[in-house]
Amino acid sequence: MLIKSGLGTGAWDALFYGLFDLIGLTVGSWIFIVGVLLMIINSFMLRARIDYSAVITIFLIGVFIDFWLLVVFPNFEITSTVMSYVLLTIGITAMGSGIGMYLQFNFAKNPIDNLMLAVNYRTGWSLAVSKSSLEILVMIIAFLIGGPIGIGTIIIAFGIGPIVQFFFKRFEKVKTILVHGRQVPQNM
């Protein structure tokens, strides 16, 4: 939805598109290549072994992105500005809630989100500040290599961190209810 909104992709997608335009390969291939590099960086930053389960995550993300872009919607165009903003809003909300949920429930982390956790760990910054800082840095890099930057990229870069943190906290409550079978008082 974010890519097809036409308002600028998320910073990481802009980076992957910029690499695609600059060097070649598919967007999904760049997701995998950059993901492997991030796995090594994350291992160093977290002072932990490489999270090999992330290979599955980045492989699936790359395949699904290529599938949607190359097979399902290769000629999909939005002609309404209102619809572009609707897709952008739904896409940002879905991405933020999805990241918050899967991080809370300890599913295999993709290297981008694990980098956010590594920055959070190393700096003590909140998830919101960690995520937004990385998004802004990657947005600048994507801009420098010619990635598709637009108003949506800026909105995502500054907004996704707080949205992830918001949903992370909400899913923490859901997780507590699922684990304990009831709501646990705040002072526990």
Stockholm file with secondary structure:
# STOCKHOLM 1.0

chainA/1-188         MLIKSGLGTGAWDALFYGLFDLIGLTVGSWIFIVGVLLMIINSFMLRARIDYSAVITIFLIGVFIDFWLLVVFPNFEITSTVMSYVLLTIGITAMGSGIGMYLQFNFAKNPIDNLMLAVNYRTGWSLAVSKSSLEILVMIIAFLIGGPIGIGTIIIAFGIGPIVQFFFKRFEKVKTILVHGRQVPQNM
#=GR chainA/1-188 SS CTTTTSSCCCHHHHHHHHHHHHHCSCHHHHHHHHHHHHHHHHHHHHTSCCCTHHHHHHHHHHHHHHIIIIIISTTCCCCCHHHHHHHHHHHHHHHHHHHHHHHHTTCCCCHHHHHHHHHHHHHCCCHHHHHHHHHHHHHHHHHHTTCCCCHHHHHHHHHHHHHHHHHHHHHHHHHHHHHHSSCCCTTC
#=GC SS_cons         CTTTTSSCCCHHHHHHHHHHHHHCSCHHHHHHHHHHHHHHHHHHHHTSCCCTHHHHHHHHHHHHHHIIIIIISTTCCCCCHHHHHHHHHHHHHHHHHHHHHHHHTTCCCCHHHHHHHHHHHHHCCCHHHHHHHHHHHHHHHHHHTTCCCCHHHHHHHHHHHHHHHHHHHHHHHHHHHHHHSSCCCTTC
//
